C-alpha cells in the first residue's frame, strides 16, 4: 500500500468528517427549531380549545385574537423559512455552495489576470501561409 494513498484517504476521511459534523449540527438545530415552533403553535391552539367554552369579556377576546392573529402566521413562516438561515449560520459548506450557486446563476466570475499564452519558441505564421509552412517542415 502506498503511503501517499493512505495520507490522501486520511485527509478525505477528515474532510468528510467535517461535513458530517456540520450536517449533524444543522440537523439537530433544525429539529429543535421545529419542536419549538410547533410546541408554541400547539400551546396556542390548545389554549383556544380549552377556553372556548368559557365566557370571556371583550378585552380578553381582543387579546386572544391579537395573539392568535400575529403568532400563528409568524410561527408557520418561521417553521418554513428558518432552516435556510440556520444552515447559513451553522454550515460553512452550505455557505460555499450558496456562493457558488449565486455566482454561477449570475455569471459572476472572479477577475483572473490575463496571461500571455503565446509560446516564446514558436514562430507565428498567418493562416493563409500555413500550408506553405507545413509543407516545408515535412
N, C-alpha and C positions, 0 to 999 in steps of 0.2 A: 504494500500500500504506500502510495506516495505521500510524503509529508505535506506538500502543498495542497493536495486534495483534502487531507484531514483538517488543515488550518482553514481552508475555504468552507468546508462543511460546518465547522465550529462557528465561523463568522455568520454563515447563513442561519444556523440554528439560533444564535443570539439575536439576529435581526428579526427572525420570525417570533422569537420570544418577546421582543419589544412590541411587535404588532399585536400579538395575542394579549399581552398585558394591557395595552391601550384599549383593545376591543372589550376585554373583560371589565375594565373600569367604566367604559362608556355604557356597557350593558347594565351594570349594577346601578349606575346613576339614573339611567332611563327607567329601570324598574322602580326605584324609589320615587321618582317623579310621577310615574303612572299611579302608584299606590297613593301618593299624597293627593294628587288632583282628584282621583276617583273617590278617595275617602271623604274629602271635603264636599264633593258633589253629593255623595251618598248621605252625609250628615244633613245637608240642606234639604234633600228630598224626604228623608226620614222625619225630620222635624216638621216639615209641612204636612206629612201624612198623619203624624201623631196629634198635632194641634188643629187639624181640620175640623174636628167635631166640637171644639171649644168655642164659646162666644168670645169675640175679640172686639175691642174698641177700635175706632177709626185710626188712631195713631199706630197701634200695633199692626194693623193690616197694611198701613203705608210703609212701615219699617220693613216688614217681611217682604212686601212686594219690591221695595227698593233693593234689598239684599238679594232676592231671587233674580231680579231683572239684571243686575250687574254681575253677580257671581256665576250664574250658570253659563252664559256665553263665554265669560272670561276663562273659566275652568276648562271648558271644551276647547277653546282656542289654544290655551297653554298645553293641554294634553296632546294636541296635534302638532304644534309648532316647536315646542321646547326641545325635542330630541335633536333637531338640527343645531340649535345653539349649544346644547350640551356637547355634541360631537365636536363642534367648532372650538369650544373652550378646552376640552379634555385631550383630544387626539391630534397630535402633530401630523400624523399620516393623513388624516381626514383634511386638515388644512392644506397640505401639499397637493392632495388630489383635487381639492376645490380650486386652488390656484391654477393647476394645470387645465382644469375644465374651463375656467373663465378665459385663460389665455388662448386656448385652442378655439373656443367659440368666437371670441372677439378678434381673432387673428393678431393678437399682440405677441410680438416676438422680441426677445432681448436683442439689443443692439450689439452685433458682433462686428469688431473692426475688420474691414476688408483687408485681405492679404493679397499680395501679388502672387498669383498662381502660375505665372509663366515660368517654365523651366529655363534655367540660365544656359544650358548646354545645347539647346536645340535652335536651329535657325528657322525663323518663321517665313513661310512661303505663301503667297496668295493662293487661294483655292484654284483659280484659273490655271496657274502654272504647276499645280501639284502633280499632274500626270507626267509632266516632263521630269520633275524631281524624282518621282517614284521609279521611272524607267532608268534613270541614271544611277540610282542606288543599287539596283539589282544586277 
